[in-house]
Amino acid sequence: MSSAPDKEIEFASSIRRALDESTAGLPAATLDRLAVARRLALARKKPEPATAPAFAPVLAHAGAAPDAPLRGGGERRLSPLGRLLRVWPVVALVGGVALIAYWENAQRAAELADIDAAMLNDDLPLNAYLDHGFNAYLSRAR
């Protein structure tokens, strides 16, 4: 089974052979003009594009200078303020999540306190207190 490049090379070879065989019957003046045209075409030919070298990606740790070596003695030490500036987004995120959790818990406690107060201030039969959907009813009734 031949691959596509092999078939192309074989086809180009057969064309070259056919052209070589047919040039034997051409006059000398025609062969000279063809030779001049060939040289002119080769002179006008664009140069092959140069292939760019492939660069492997280089990973550096966050905050490193672009030209600093990855390992070795060229690493610079961060000041305490620099360390704090790196850590503050994480601290702010954790603090924000804690604040939201505290606020939601306080809202839920206030809601349950309102339900308890409504139950104690109302004249209801005992069966109403035993009903599982009673808290939902009180929440909708307000």
C-alpha positions in Angstrom: 0.0 0.0 0.0 1.6 3.2 -1.1 1.2 6.5 0.7 0.2 9.8 -0.9 3.8 11.2 -1.0 5.1 8.0 -2.6 2.4 8.3 -5.3 3.2 11.9 -5.9 7.0 11.2 -6.3 6.2 8.3 -8.7 3.9 10.6 -10.8 6.5 13.4 -10.9 9.1 10.8 -12.1 6.9 9.6 -14.9 6.3 13.2 -16.1 10.0 13.9 -16.0 10.8 10.8 -18.0 8.2 11.7 -20.6 9.5 15.3 -20.9 13.1 14.1 -21.2 12.1 11.7 -24.0 10.2 14.4 -25.9 13.0 17.0 -25.7 15.2 14.8 -27.9 13.2 15.8 -30.9 13.2 19.6 -30.3 15.4 22.0 -32.3 18.5 23.5 -30.6 17.0 27.1 -30.7 14.0 25.9 -28.7 16.2 24.1 -26.2 18.2 27.3 -25.7 15.1 29.3 -25.1 13.8 26.7 -22.6 17.1 26.8 -20.8 17.0 30.6 -20.6 13.4 30.5 -19.4 14.4 27.9 -16.7 17.2 30.1 -15.4 14.9 33.1 -15.3 12.3 31.2 -13.4 14.9 29.9 -10.9 16.1 33.5 -10.4 12.6 34.7 -9.7 11.8 31.8 -7.4 10.9 32.9 -3.9 13.3 31.6 -1.3 11.9 28.8 0.9 10.5 30.1 4.1 12.8 29.6 7.0 11.4 27.5 9.7 11.2 29.2 13.0 12.8 27.3 15.9 10.3 25.7 18.2 10.5 27.0 21.8 9.5 24.9 24.7 7.4 26.7 27.3 9.1 27.6 30.4 7.1 27.9 33.6 8.0 30.2 36.4 6.5 30.5 39.9 4.2 33.4 40.5 5.9 36.7 41.2 9.2 35.8 39.7 11.0 38.3 37.5 10.7 37.3 33.8 14.4 36.8 33.4 15.0 35.2 36.8 16.2 31.6 36.8 13.7 29.0 38.0 16.0 27.5 40.6 19.4 28.4 42.1 20.8 31.4 43.8 19.1 34.0 41.6 15.8 33.9 43.5 14.9 37.1 45.4 13.4 37.1 48.8 10.1 38.8 49.5 9.6 41.3 52.2 6.9 40.8 54.9 4.8 43.4 53.1 5.2 41.5 49.8 4.1 38.3 51.5 1.1 40.0 53.0 0.1 41.4 49.6 0.2 37.8 48.2 -2.0 36.4 51.0 -4.6 39.1 51.5 -7.0 37.9 48.7 -7.2 34.5 50.3 -7.8 36.1 53.7 -10.5 38.4 52.2 -12.2 35.4 50.6 -12.3 33.3 53.8 -13.5 36.3 55.8 -16.2 37.1 53.3 -17.5 33.5 53.3 -17.5 33.5 57.1 -19.4 36.8 57.2 -22.0 35.5 54.8 -22.4 32.3 56.8 -22.8 34.3 60.1 -25.4 36.7 58.5 -27.5 33.8 57.0 -27.4 32.0 60.4 -28.6 35.2 62.2 -31.4 35.6 59.6 -32.6 32.1 60.1 -32.5 32.5 63.9 -34.6 35.7 63.6 -37.0 33.9 61.4 -37.5 31.0 63.8 -37.9 33.5 66.7 -40.7 35.3 64.8 -42.4 31.9 64.2 -42.1 31.0 67.9 -43.4 34.4 69.0 -46.4 34.1 66.6 -47.2 30.6 67.9 -47.0 31.7 71.6 -49.2 34.9 71.0 -51.9 33.1 69.1 -54.8 31.1 70.3 -54.4 27.8 68.5 -55.4 24.3 69.2 -52.8 21.8 70.2 -53.0 20.0 66.9 -51.7 23.0 65.1 -48.5 22.8 67.1 -48.1 19.1 66.1 -48.5 19.8 62.4 -45.2 19.5 60.5 -46.2 22.1 57.9 -47.2 24.6 60.5 -43.9 26.5 60.3 -44.3 26.9 56.6 -47.9 28.1 57.0 -46.8 30.8 59.4 -44.0 31.9 57.1 -46.5 32.3 54.3 -49.1 34.0 56.4 -46.9 36.9 57.3 
